[in-house]
Amino acid sequence: MKKTLIALIALNAFAVTNANAAADTNTWYGGAKLGWSHYFDGNGNNDFNDNLSNATDFDTSSDNVGGGVFGGYQINPWLAVEGGYDYLGNMQVEGNNGVAGAKMGSQGLQLSMKASYSFNENWDIYGRAGAMAYRAETQQDGNTKFETGVRPLAAVGTEYEFNDNWAGRLEYQWVSNVGNSNQIGITSDVSTVTAGVVYRFGQNAAAPVVAEAPAPVAAPVEPQRFNLKSDVMFAFNSAVLSPEGEAAVRDLFNRPEIQASKEKTTMVIGFTDRLGSQNYNLDLSTQRAQAVANELVRLGMPAQNVQAEGRGSSEPVTGTTCDAVTERQELINCLAPDRRVVVEIAGVAVQP
């Protein structure tokens, strides 16, 4: 069972995709869960030295209520870091033939990485892997003992997005070897199956449409476009602005037409050539566009007016020019015009 669970989590972690059902990047979320806990693979050292399931002097009641609260930070569309408090319920160990029984309960604080794979805009599956700092307690013959430690945990689950802020979650979680039998008499794996709700903060929901009096007709104006060569701005496979790149952005910022348009919407768009995977190119173009946008804001452009997006290799300008080129370095050189960052300054002209 443990190997299967770990394999599922690894599959989730490596199946990288744009997780549309996940929270927006760089936002927080929180939630609560409630369900069923199950203790298994229990071992002890008081009146027995084997697995509880094999002991003839004991019967166990291993199922109880479990639940908890959690919160997380969405690092990118498919990866988040998550932590929370888990109540793992308790297990009753009933003694037979005059043998004393016992009770074991546990709870803990957990921290894990969460990788998601999206099936559509509303539904995804995920895997979590991390560790739990637990507190385990046993009661036997009127005596109470407790012990603390850190153990690995793993989980798989699915989330369904009801709207931009609310989602539902169903999850299976496993924690290994909770409790130290040498200190409290029992150690056991603990699994939980829970259902929960998630609230996502700061999502970019569309503003509601409000009926208002007719406004002046705005005629669109062709945006001003400025092209920056990625090969000059960044090192190969890098999204960190080079000194030459910083100088190029500074020269662009100081141009009179940019200074006159600082209060207008500025869109920074990153593009790549067709080499490499679609997901990698989209991610690289987004990071490069964001790096240029951050530099413009640092130089003095209002942050609320600057947006960044990546379009990967979706809009090449070389067309079929390089189709006959087969040598890789020559192809890289031929596709150079496709590797670019475009800065667009938008505006409207209002007609009476």
C-alpha positions in Angstrom: 0.0 0.0 0.0 2.7 2.5 0.9 4.7 1.9 -2.3 1.5 2.4 -4.4 0.7 5.6 -2.5 4.2 7.0 -3.1 4.1 6.0 -6.8 0.8 7.9 -7.2 2.3 11.0 -5.6 5.4 10.8 -7.8 3.2 10.5 -10.9 1.3 13.6 -9.8 4.5 15.5 -9.2 6.0 14.8 -12.6 2.8 15.3 -14.6 3.3 19.1 -14.9 0.6 21.0 -16.5 -1.3 24.3 -16.3 -3.6 23.5 -13.4 -6.6 25.7 -14.3 -8.6 24.4 -11.4 -5.9 25.5 -8.9 -5.7 28.8 -7.2 -4.1 31.8 -8.9 -0.3 32.0 -8.7 1.1 33.9 -5.7 -2.1 33.7 -3.7 -3.1 32.1 -0.3 -5.8 29.6 0.5 -7.2 28.0 3.6 -9.7 25.3 4.5 -11.0 22.6 6.9 -11.6 18.9 6.6 -13.4 16.2 8.5 -13.7 12.4 8.0 -12.4 9.0 9.1 -9.1 8.0 10.7 -7.7 4.4 10.8 -4.8 3.1 12.8 -2.9 0.1 11.3 0.4 -1.8 11.4 0.4 -1.1 15.2 3.2 -2.5 17.4 3.9 -2.4 21.1 6.3 -3.6 23.8 4.3 -3.7 27.0 2.7 -7.2 27.2 3.6 -8.2 23.6 6.3 -7.6 21.1 4.6 -8.2 17.8 2.1 -6.5 15.5 -1.3 -5.8 17.2 -3.1 -7.6 14.4 -1.2 -10.8 15.3 -1.5 -10.5 19.1 -4.1 -12.9 20.7 -4.3 -11.1 24.0 -5.7 -7.9 22.4 -8.5 -6.7 20.2 -8.4 -3.3 18.6 -10.9 -0.7 17.6 -8.9 1.2 15.0 -11.4 3.6 13.5 -12.3 7.0 14.7 -13.2 10.6 13.6 -10.3 12.6 12.1 -10.0 16.1 10.6 -8.1 19.3 10.7 -7.5 22.8 9.2 -5.0 23.8 6.6 -3.6 26.7 4.6 -1.3 27.0 1.7 0.5 29.3 -0.8 0.2 28.7 -4.6 3.7 29.0 -5.9 2.8 28.5 -9.6 -0.2 27.0 -11.4 0.7 23.4 -10.4 2.8 23.6 -7.2 1.9 24.9 -3.7 3.3 24.6 -0.2 0.7 23.6 2.4 0.6 23.3 6.2 -1.9 22.7 8.9 -3.2 21.0 12.0 -4.5 17.4 11.9 -6.5 15.6 14.6 -5.8 11.9 13.9 -8.4 10.4 16.3 -7.6 7.5 18.6 -7.3 3.7 18.7 -8.8 1.5 21.5 -6.7 -1.6 22.4 -9.0 -4.0 24.3 -7.2 -6.6 26.5 -8.4 -10.2 26.7 -8.2 -12.8 29.5 -7.4 -10.2 32.2 -4.8 -8.4 30.1 -5.0 -4.6 30.6 -6.2 -2.6 27.6 -4.9 0.8 26.4 -5.9 3.8 24.3 -3.7 5.7 21.9 -4.5 9.1 20.4 -2.5 11.5 18.2 -2.5 14.9 16.5 0.1 17.0 14.8 1.3 19.9 12.7 2.1 19.1 9.1 4.0 20.7 6.2 4.1 19.4 2.7 4.5 20.3 -1.0 1.4 19.8 -3.2 1.6 19.1 -6.9 -1.5 19.2 -9.0 -2.7 17.9 -12.4 -5.7 19.5 -14.0 -8.3 17.6 -16.1 -10.3 20.6 -16.9 -11.1 24.2 -15.7 -12.8 22.9 -12.6 -11.3 19.6 -11.6 -7.8 18.4 -10.7 -6.0 15.7 -8.8 -3.1 16.3 -6.5 -0.4 14.6 -4.4 1.2 15.9 -1.2 4.5 14.8 0.4 6.1 16.2 3.5 6.4 15.6 7.3 4.3 15.8 10.4 5.4 17.0 13.9 3.1 14.8 16.0 2.1 14.4 19.7 1.0 10.8 20.6 -0.5 9.8 23.9 -1.4 6.5 25.5 -3.6 5.7 28.5 -3.2 2.4 30.3 -4.0 1.4 33.9 -4.9 4.9 34.7 -1.5 6.2 33.6 -1.0 8.7 30.7 2.2 8.9 28.7 2.9 11.1 25.7 5.7 11.4 23.2 6.5 13.8 20.3 8.4 13.3 17.1 8.5 14.0 13.3 7.3 11.4 10.8 6.9 11.4 7.0 3.4 11.8 5.5 2.0 11.4 2.0 -1.5 12.1 0.5 -3.4 12.0 -2.7 -6.7 13.8 -3.4 -8.9 15.6 -5.8 -10.3 19.2 -5.8 -13.4 20.6 -7.6 -13.7 24.3 -8.1 -17.2 25.6 -7.4 -16.4 29.2 -8.3 -13.3 31.5 -8.2 -13.1 31.4 -4.4 -14.6 28.1 -3.2 -13.6 24.5 -3.9 -14.3 21.1 -2.4 -11.6 18.5 -1.6 -11.6 14.7 -1.0 -8.3 13.3 0.3 -6.5 10.2 1.6 -3.5 10.8 3.9 -1.0 8.4 5.4 1.4 9.2 8.3 4.1 6.6 9.1 5.0 5.2 12.6 3.3 7.6 14.9 4.4 7.1 18.5 7.5 5.5 20.0 6.7 2.1 21.5 9.7 2.3 23.8 8.3 5.5 25.4 4.5 5.1 25.3 4.1 1.4 24.6 2.5 1.6 21.1 3.5 2.8 17.6 1.2 2.8 14.6 0.7 4.1 11.1 -2.3 6.4 10.7 -4.4 7.0 7.6 -7.3 9.5 7.2 -10.0 9.9 4.5 -11.5 13.3 4.7 -13.8 15.7 2.8 -13.1 19.4 3.0 -13.7 22.9 1.7 -11.1 25.4 0.5 -11.4 29.2 0.3 -8.9 30.9 -2.1 -7.9 34.5 -1.3 -7.2 37.2 -3.9 -8.5 35.5 -7.0 -8.8 37.5 -10.2 -12.5 37.2 -10.7 -14.1 39.2 -13.4 -15.8 42.4 -12.1 -19.6 42.2 -12.1 -21.4 44.1 -14.9 -23.2 47.1 -13.5 -25.8 48.9 -15.6 -24.8 52.6 -15.9 -25.7 55.6 -18.0 -24.3 55.4 -21.6 -20.6 56.5 -21.6 -18.8 58.4 -24.4 -17.9 56.1 -27.2 -14.2 55.2 -27.0 -12.5 54.6 -30.3 -9.6 52.1 -30.0 -6.1 53.4 -30.8 -3.4 51.2 -32.1 -1.0 50.5 -29.2 2.6 51.7 -29.4 4.9 48.6 -29.6 8.5 48.4 -28.7 10.5 45.2 -29.5 13.4 44.0 -27.3 15.5 41.1 -28.4 15.6 38.3 -25.8 19.1 37.2 -26.9 20.4 40.6 -25.8 18.2 40.8 -22.7 18.8 37.4 -21.2 21.4 34.6 -21.1 20.5 31.3 -22.8 17.6 29.5 -20.8 17.6 32.3 -18.2 14.9 34.8 -17.1 17.4 37.0 -15.2 18.0 40.4 -16.9 21.6 40.8 -18.0 23.4 44.1 -17.5 22.9 44.8 -21.2 19.2 43.9 -20.7 18.9 46.3 -17.8 20.4 49.0 -19.9 18.0 48.3 -22.8 15.0 48.5 -20.5 16.4 51.8 -19.0 16.8 53.3 -22.5 13.3 52.3 -23.4 11.9 53.8 -20.2 13.6 57.1 -20.8 12.2 57.5 -24.3 9.9 60.5 -24.6 6.9 58.5 -25.8 7.2 56.1 -22.8 7.5 59.0 -20.4 4.4 60.6 -21.9 2.4 57.4 -21.6 3.4 56.2 -18.1 -0.2 56.5 -16.8 -1.6 54.3 -19.6 -1.8 50.5 -19.5 1.5 48.9 -20.3 1.5 45.2 -21.4 4.8 43.3 -21.5 4.6 40.1 -23.6 7.3 37.4 -23.8 7.8 35.2 -26.8 10.1 32.2 -27.5 11.1 30.3 -30.6 9.7 26.9 -31.4 12.6 24.9 -29.9 11.7 23.1 -26.6 8.4 21.9 -25.2 5.3 24.0 -25.2 5.0 24.2 -21.4 8.7 25.1 -21.0 8.5 27.8 -23.6 5.3 29.3 -22.1 6.9 29.3 -18.6 10.2 30.9 -19.8 8.4 33.6 -21.8 6.2 34.4 -18.8 9.2 34.8 -16.5 11.1 37.0 -19.0 8.1 39.2 -19.5 7.7 39.5 -15.7 11.4 40.4 -15.4 11.1 43.3 -17.8 7.8 44.4 -16.2 9.5 44.4 -12.7 12.4 46.5 -14.1 10.0 49.1 -15.6 8.2 49.4 -12.2 11.6 49.7 -10.5 12.5 52.5 -12.8 9.3 54.4 -12.0 6.4 53.1 -14.0 3.2 52.8 -11.8 2.9 49.1 -10.8 -0.9 49.1 -11.2 -0.5 50.0 -14.9 2.0 47.3 -15.8 0.9 43.7 -16.8 3.0 40.8 -18.0 2.2 37.6 -19.9 4.0 34.9 -21.8 2.8 33.5 -25.1 5.6 31.0 -25.7 6.1 30.0 -29.3 2.5 30.7 -30.3 3.2 33.8 -32.5 6.5 33.3 -34.5 7.5 36.1 -36.9 9.9 34.0 -39.0 7.1 32.0 -40.6 8.5 29.3 -42.9 11.9 31.0 -43.3 13.8 28.5 -41.2 12.0 25.3 -42.2 14.8 24.1 -44.4 17.5 24.7 -41.8 18.7 21.5 -40.2 21.9 22.3 -38.3 21.0 23.2 -34.8 23.1 26.3 -34.3 22.1 27.7 -37.6 18.5 27.0 -36.7 18.9 28.8 -33.4 20.4 31.8 -35.2 17.6 31.7 -37.8 14.9 31.7 -35.2 16.4 34.7 -33.2 13.6 37.1 -34.3 11.0 34.9 -32.6 12.8 35.3 -29.3 11.6 38.7 -28.2 9.9 40.8 -25.5 7.3 43.2 -26.7 6.2 46.3 -24.7 2.8 47.6 -25.7 1.5 51.0 -24.5 -2.3 51.2 -24.9 -4.6 54.2 -25.1 -8.0 55.3 -26.3 -9.3 58.5 -28.0 -12.7 59.6 -26.6 -15.2 60.9 -29.1 -18.0 63.3 -28.1 
